[in-house]
């Protein structure tokens, strides 16, 4: 691997910011480090870059532990959330500054500056100053400056968060193109699930200073390993239920029993569980009939709210247990107060035991991992 973190831990005084984090990046991989604010993402970036000395653990770059080395001794390029361009330098001078600490002959430095300004389509602006460029152009200059020394790893710490949505989307495409053309191993740090899922080969999802999930975007979305990942990565409805049968796994939601496809784990009868299901996987019927409904179980309820969000309608439905579900509808939404039935797809329900949910929430304090979920197979 190009980059490996082994049991990385860091404290700010008595505050535990990063707790026993281990993951790696293969050469040419683009990995997104994803999580909410305060989960430890930036501390990890600062530790890799050399601006924070971790309390414990190892940081391996090409199999060499660099945890105690200064930033200039590491082949790491960084683009931070806030602009770090020097306003008194031209664009060409800013990019060249990233090469100043490298033992590179002057002629070669000029070639690299030109090469990377061409890569970000800013060669014609090389004599401009940062204030003369748009926010998106400034981000591209910072990319060129970070890439010009040809680092082993490129760190992008929330590089798009200060930009408007349209510009973020354009720059996201630019980052994907540049990473594909250069093949540089990249760690992209973000709290934005859409950015992470659209860009990354793999996601490392952080929660409360620990890794909550590690895998491809599709795998983590469809088969979340913890309740935190199910709730954070996209949207998820969580319903309390109870195991009433083991082979096959059967759970009771109120007075409705739902038999799920085979799973790799059995839970004792009477175990309290939480069922997670995505709003887009649910569908509604204009009927108050509830039961088995053919191959998919139905839950009856009343529409509590209808929200028009542009490309879809979000229906909030209060079912007979008193719990509420959000269901996505594309057109012809029902009206508030209307009674209907929600169809549950058996193979899209992830089931977590209640004790596992508690351990997921207190993992930082105890160091105990959550149990894997019961995710029914599609077979």
Legacy VTK file of the C-alpha trace (Angstrom):
# vtk DataFile Version 3.0
C-alpha trace
ASCII
DATASET POLYDATA
POINTS 379 float
0.000 0.000 0.000
1.038 3.610 -0.574
-0.449 4.856 2.713
-1.320 2.894 5.844
-2.624 4.107 9.180
-2.121 1.637 12.013
-4.051 2.163 15.273
-3.846 5.944 14.874
-4.976 7.734 18.040
-4.884 11.396 18.968
-5.981 13.408 21.979
-6.295 17.160 22.423
-5.736 17.323 26.160
-8.393 15.061 27.680
-10.480 15.007 24.482
-10.177 11.866 22.373
-10.405 13.033 18.746
-9.242 9.906 16.876
-9.446 6.468 18.445
-7.541 3.455 17.080
-8.095 4.179 13.379
-6.582 1.796 10.837
-7.000 1.840 7.055
-4.873 2.051 3.933
-4.811 3.340 0.361
-3.614 1.302 -2.591
-1.631 2.993 -5.353
-3.879 5.045 -7.624
-6.914 4.659 -5.355
-9.277 7.533 -4.579
-10.700 7.039 -1.091
-13.213 9.348 0.574
-12.930 9.877 4.320
-16.536 10.672 5.133
-18.254 11.729 8.337
-20.017 14.519 10.209
-18.257 17.546 11.652
-16.158 16.727 14.696
-15.667 13.043 13.883
-11.859 13.276 13.533
-11.439 13.623 9.755
-9.314 16.776 9.781
-7.136 15.463 12.617
-6.346 12.426 10.465
-5.431 14.663 7.508
-3.239 16.855 9.704
-1.496 13.774 11.097
-0.807 12.372 7.622
0.471 15.761 6.423
2.719 16.110 9.474
1.024 19.102 11.106
-0.192 17.002 14.049
1.953 14.433 15.843
-0.413 11.596 16.802
-0.644 10.451 20.397
-0.199 6.843 19.286
-0.090 4.705 16.168
1.880 4.583 12.937
1.627 6.397 9.596
3.325 4.442 6.831
4.158 6.033 3.488
5.517 3.405 1.118
6.201 1.192 4.175
8.178 3.913 6.022
6.835 5.182 9.337
6.706 8.980 9.033
4.714 9.750 12.195
7.702 11.530 13.749
8.953 13.210 10.557
8.330 16.891 9.685
5.940 17.785 6.833
8.742 18.646 4.393
10.172 15.139 4.711
6.929 13.571 3.461
5.840 13.338 -0.160
2.324 14.533 0.615
0.343 17.213 -1.216
-2.499 18.986 0.587
-5.414 21.174 -0.477
-7.084 22.626 2.594
-10.651 23.816 3.113
-9.591 27.471 3.214
-7.504 29.035 0.461
-3.766 29.116 1.162
-2.617 30.933 -1.974
-0.190 33.798 -1.460
-1.982 36.953 -2.652
1.267 38.799 -3.511
2.447 35.988 -5.828
1.275 35.269 -9.352
-0.376 31.949 -10.149
2.884 30.702 -11.657
4.811 31.731 -8.538
2.269 30.067 -6.241
2.582 26.760 -8.074
6.381 27.050 -8.164
6.417 27.650 -4.415
5.260 24.080 -3.879
8.497 22.936 -5.542
10.794 25.209 -3.531
11.715 22.597 -0.938
12.470 19.954 -3.568
15.928 19.477 -5.037
14.760 20.218 -8.574
16.772 22.108 -11.199
15.294 25.502 -12.151
14.504 24.548 -15.732
12.662 21.422 -14.620
10.700 23.447 -12.057
9.485 25.758 -14.832
8.437 22.726 -16.903
6.480 21.259 -14.004
4.699 24.553 -13.352
3.613 24.750 -16.982
2.607 21.068 -17.052
0.344 21.307 -14.020
-1.182 24.643 -14.953
-2.095 23.030 -18.269
-3.561 20.074 -16.365
-5.967 22.407 -14.531
-6.577 24.521 -17.662
-5.017 27.714 -16.246
-1.865 28.172 -18.319
-3.172 31.417 -19.792
-3.694 32.834 -16.280
-0.159 32.070 -15.083
0.744 35.761 -14.636
-2.513 36.678 -12.886
-2.816 37.128 -9.125
-5.215 35.065 -6.960
-7.585 38.024 -6.450
-8.101 38.151 -10.225
-9.412 34.561 -10.331
-12.765 33.084 -9.411
-13.138 30.811 -6.395
-13.178 27.747 -8.616
-10.026 28.836 -10.446
-8.249 29.403 -7.136
-9.116 25.846 -6.075
-7.614 24.572 -9.334
-4.420 26.553 -8.704
-4.140 24.902 -5.299
-4.596 21.518 -6.930
-1.795 22.317 -9.378
0.473 23.471 -6.529
-0.199 20.298 -4.520
0.366 18.043 -7.554
3.452 19.709 -9.049
5.898 18.041 -6.585
4.382 14.708 -7.716
3.464 13.510 -4.209
2.922 9.929 -3.124
-0.439 10.945 -1.652
-2.761 13.881 -2.334
-4.932 15.002 0.604
-8.044 17.031 -0.171
-9.552 18.378 3.058
-13.117 19.577 2.336
-11.862 21.444 -0.768
-15.348 22.205 -2.137
-17.274 23.105 1.015
-17.040 26.898 0.587
-18.326 26.862 -3.013
-21.889 27.072 -4.308
-23.585 23.879 -5.452
-23.156 24.315 -9.212
-19.461 25.135 -8.851
-18.951 22.198 -6.459
-20.380 19.834 -9.037
-18.135 21.196 -11.799
-15.018 21.003 -9.638
-15.957 17.526 -8.484
-15.872 16.458 -12.116
-12.514 18.234 -12.532
-11.047 16.429 -9.526
-12.204 13.094 -10.931
-10.632 13.910 -14.308
-7.343 15.093 -12.800
-7.078 12.082 -10.508
-7.778 9.779 -13.441
-5.159 11.473 -15.645
-2.434 11.630 -13.005
-3.196 8.393 -11.173
-2.203 10.054 -7.889
-3.304 8.212 -4.738
-5.906 10.505 -3.178
-7.669 10.841 0.170
-10.715 13.081 -0.259
-12.145 14.333 3.043
-15.774 15.444 3.116
-19.002 15.469 5.120
-21.044 15.434 1.894
-22.349 11.939 1.091
-23.153 12.777 -2.523
-19.623 14.062 -3.153
-18.085 11.004 -1.548
-20.235 8.459 -3.340
-19.856 10.081 -6.760
-16.064 10.472 -6.550
-14.594 7.661 -4.506
-13.527 4.122 -5.297
-13.985 3.381 -1.605
-15.452 5.071 1.463
-14.077 5.140 4.995
-16.981 6.355 7.145
-16.063 7.977 10.463
-18.217 8.427 13.552
-17.076 9.778 16.925
-13.398 9.332 16.115
-13.679 5.723 14.956
-14.252 3.926 11.675
-17.910 2.946 11.343
-17.638 1.422 7.866
-15.110 0.746 5.108
-16.069 -0.430 1.626
-17.277 0.561 -1.817
-20.005 3.226 -1.918
-22.586 0.777 -3.252
-21.783 -1.954 -0.732
-21.966 0.391 2.251
-25.189 1.963 1.005
-26.986 -1.298 0.303
-25.527 -3.329 3.203
-24.586 -0.887 5.982
-22.409 -2.531 8.651
-23.689 -0.380 11.536
-26.810 1.650 12.338
-24.678 4.796 12.150
-23.679 4.076 8.543
-27.281 3.223 7.648
-28.479 6.562 9.022
-25.583 8.753 7.861
-24.988 7.414 4.356
-28.107 8.580 2.614
-31.483 8.501 4.339
-32.870 5.626 6.361
-36.054 4.844 8.267
-35.488 3.071 11.581
-38.292 0.974 13.020
-38.236 -0.933 16.322
-39.177 -4.597 16.005
-38.866 -7.940 17.798
-37.570 -11.287 16.561
-40.435 -13.826 16.591
-38.868 -16.542 14.423
-35.349 -17.747 13.694
-35.366 -19.988 10.614
-36.220 -18.072 8.548
-35.694 -14.814 10.424
-39.078 -13.281 11.230
-39.651 -9.953 12.980
-42.776 -8.345 14.328
-43.520 -4.692 13.591
-46.487 -3.971 15.820
-48.979 -6.709 14.995
-47.400 -7.426 11.591
-44.922 -10.255 11.152
-42.348 -9.994 8.368
-40.385 -13.022 7.233
-37.033 -12.050 5.735
-34.802 -13.901 3.272
-32.068 -16.080 4.706
-29.281 -14.356 6.645
-25.870 -15.412 7.910
-26.782 -15.013 11.572
-29.580 -16.153 13.865
-31.022 -14.113 16.712
-32.926 -15.558 19.671
-36.702 -15.183 19.696
-37.674 -12.095 21.680
-34.570 -10.104 20.718
-35.371 -6.407 20.232
-34.067 -5.201 16.874
-34.123 -2.125 14.673
-35.106 -2.437 11.011
-33.546 0.062 8.615
-35.027 0.649 5.168
-34.357 3.430 2.645
-37.195 5.833 1.704
-36.657 5.136 -2.014
-37.119 1.397 -1.443
-40.634 1.879 -0.076
-43.777 2.223 -2.148
-47.371 3.069 -1.309
-50.755 1.736 -2.343
-53.951 3.718 -2.329
-55.601 1.246 -0.008
-56.003 0.714 3.710
-55.610 -3.046 3.341
-52.587 -4.347 5.239
-51.205 -7.823 5.477
-49.002 -9.906 3.269
-49.972 -8.063 0.081
-48.623 -10.778 -2.199
-44.858 -11.195 -1.933
-44.232 -7.998 0.058
-45.658 -7.156 3.490
-47.786 -4.052 3.881
-48.061 -1.643 6.783
-51.096 0.616 7.012
-50.904 4.229 8.083
-52.033 7.805 7.547
-50.178 10.486 5.635
-48.969 13.044 8.167
-47.159 15.361 5.750
-46.329 15.788 2.058
-43.208 17.787 1.136
-42.461 18.821 -2.447
-38.647 18.783 -2.842
-38.575 19.310 -6.597
-37.618 16.003 -8.186
-39.797 14.012 -5.772
-42.292 14.202 -2.955
-41.392 13.092 0.563
-44.353 11.484 2.283
-44.307 11.191 6.062
-46.590 8.314 7.006
-47.558 7.512 10.594
-48.149 3.775 10.884
-50.302 1.972 13.437
-47.428 1.561 15.925
-47.106 5.354 16.118
-43.778 5.327 14.280
-43.266 7.491 11.203
-41.785 6.465 7.859
-40.556 8.695 5.045
-41.485 7.385 1.601
-40.366 8.857 -1.715
-42.979 9.414 -4.431
-42.266 10.657 -7.928
-45.699 11.921 -8.918
-49.389 12.043 -7.887
-48.720 12.160 -4.144
-51.545 11.427 -1.685
-52.886 14.209 0.491
-52.303 14.723 4.194
-54.678 12.581 6.248
-55.157 9.980 3.507
-54.954 6.365 4.599
-52.734 4.044 2.600
-50.495 0.988 2.772
-46.692 0.951 2.609
-45.073 -1.945 0.805
-41.848 -3.179 2.435
-39.244 -4.915 0.233
-38.025 -7.916 2.240
-34.589 -7.968 0.592
-33.913 -4.268 1.315
-34.371 -4.375 5.084
-31.255 -4.335 7.283
-31.804 -5.627 10.809
-29.609 -4.679 13.775
-30.029 -6.049 17.268
-30.729 -3.381 19.865
-27.590 -4.193 21.862
-25.517 -3.700 18.716
-27.050 -0.250 18.268
-26.027 0.684 21.792
-22.491 -0.532 21.239
-22.254 1.469 18.032
-23.109 4.626 19.965
-20.682 3.980 22.806
-17.798 2.535 20.770
-15.494 5.450 21.563
-15.955 5.046 25.293
-15.621 1.265 25.480
-13.680 0.231 22.398
-16.314 -2.446 21.713
-17.234 -2.892 18.068
-20.832 -3.129 16.869
-22.055 -6.521 15.821
-22.507 -7.000 12.094
-26.047 -6.439 10.862
-28.419 -9.078 9.684
-28.603 -8.091 6.004
-30.831 -10.450 4.065
-29.322 -11.843 0.895
-30.874 -11.217 -2.502
-30.908 -14.916 -3.265
LINES 1 380
379 0 1 2 3 4 5 6 7 8 9 10 11 12 13 14 15 16 17 18 19 20 21 22 23 24 25 26 27 28 29 30 31 32 33 34 35 36 37 38 39 40 41 42 43 44 45 46 47 48 49 50 51 52 53 54 55 56 57 58 59 60 61 62 63 64 65 66 67 68 69 70 71 72 73 74 75 76 77 78 79 80 81 82 83 84 85 86 87 88 89 90 91 92 93 94 95 96 97 98 99 100 101 102 103 104 105 106 107 108 109 110 111 112 113 114 115 116 117 118 119 120 121 122 123 124 125 126 127 128 129 130 131 132 133 134 135 136 137 138 139 140 141 142 143 144 145 146 147 148 149 150 151 152 153 154 155 156 157 158 159 160 161 162 163 164 165 166 167 168 169 170 171 172 173 174 175 176 177 178 179 180 181 182 183 184 185 186 187 188 189 190 191 192 193 194 195 196 197 198 199 200 201 202 203 204 205 206 207 208 209 210 211 212 213 214 215 216 217 218 219 220 221 222 223 224 225 226 227 228 229 230 231 232 233 234 235 236 237 238 239 240 241 242 243 244 245 246 247 248 249 250 251 252 253 254 255 256 257 258 259 260 261 262 263 264 265 266 267 268 269 270 271 272 273 274 275 276 277 278 279 280 281 282 283 284 285 286 287 288 289 290 291 292 293 294 295 296 297 298 299 300 301 302 303 304 305 306 307 308 309 310 311 312 313 314 315 316 317 318 319 320 321 322 323 324 325 326 327 328 329 330 331 332 333 334 335 336 337 338 339 340 341 342 343 344 345 346 347 348 349 350 351 352 353 354 355 356 357 358 359 360 361 362 363 364 365 366 367 368 369 370 371 372 373 374 375 376 377 378
